[in-house]
Amino acid sequence: MTIEQRIGPISLPDNRTRRMLTTLLEGSGVTLNGDAPWDPQIYHPDFCSRILRQGSLGLGESYMDGWWECESLDELACRLLRHGLGERARPTTDRIMYRLQAGLLNLQSKARAYMVGEAHYDLGNDLFERMLDPTMCYSCGYWKEATTLHEAQLAKLELACRKLELRPGMHVLDIGCGWGSFAEYAARHHDVSVTGITISREQAELARQRCTGLPVDIRLMDYRELEGRFDRIVSIGMFEHVGHRNYATYFHTVEKLLADTGLFLLHTIGSNSSEITVDPWIDRYIFPNGVLPSARHIADASEGLLLLEDWHNFGPDYDKTLMAWRNNFDARWHEIADRYSKRIERMFRYYLSVCAGAFRARDIQLWQVVFSRGRTVRYDAPR
């Protein structure tokens, strides 16, 4: 039966798997086939057994397969995480296998560095152009005084520039430049030159087009291949792809490239725990080999290399950002629906919604961290 052929939710069989799943959900406010917007409506009789067997991977894949629907996926995710079902939704065998693999192998080695670009960022610029705002920022906006997504992204870019204390004539390195959002903004509004690097061919091509006529050099390369010296360094939404085995290398690279009087701004999603773990659905379908750093990871890897000047958490703003992206995605999907499968559409809607719920539950954070090389003058971070 296809998604289009479904009539309505089914009556779930009263069996052991249903009773087990119902028990797990007790106290979360989530009811299978319930009346609330966050209650999943089930269309397949094997839903319960699949979720109990595969955890969060099965939950995401079964949604992509059309086994269930939910009016408010974001609130469903928020309630499940607040109920403590995040780590419990990952089968023990999967957690053990990932930790063994991550311990024995460098999942973010140079040889594997381009995998996430090919799997996610190269999916299609037409999709991201419709989902994002005109800045093409694919990272958390700053909603302190903003009322729209575009205002929030411009505020985020300006905040980063102010924290970096940019002055005309400076040479800035943008590690993980994406579609050129920061590079274009900083060059245009702060009269600096920018070298931006990305591991995505699609991003590099569009970034070069967007920065035409500006003192911006976009390169397709891994951060470990960089040489030179830069007055300022910024990295927005890239550190999540570095991996715990490479944190020391990353900060050694930044220290080597940063001028003596320079500043480095790190903008990254962060984990509340230092345990090396990953959501299996996100790892398989969205960001292969990605892992979220903890505050301890960042502090330990930078210690002795850079001086931590400021730490700013505005994680709740990512909830608003992701929901704005999902609204754009839903409103404009029809423009590109003939180029992508129904499964891709459901994958993206699930990804954006579930991540919004995770930030709403404060299960994950968004940090901007500013470092120097030990400057002697006081640093006052703007907000």
Buried (B, 14 or more C-beta within 10 A) or exposed (E): EEEEEBEEBBEBEEEEBBEBBBEBBEEBBBBBBEEBEBBBBBBBBBBBBBBBEBBBBBBBBBBBBBBBBBEBBBBBBBBBBBBEBBBEBBBEEBBEEBBEEBEEEBBBBEEBBBBBBBBBBBBBBBBBBBBBBEBBBBBBBBBEEBEEBBBBBBBBBBBBBEBBBBEEEBBBBBBBBBBBBBBBBBBBEBEBBBBBBBBBBBBBBBBBEBBEEBBBBBBBBBBEEBEEEBBBBBBBBBBBBBBBBBBBBBBBBBBEBBBEEBBBBBBBBBBEEEEBBBBBBBBBBBBBBBBBBBBEBBEBBBEEBBBBBBBBBBBBBBBBBBBBBBEBBBEBBEEBEEEBEEBBBBBBBBBBBBBBBBBBBBBBBBBBBBBBBEEEEEBEBEE
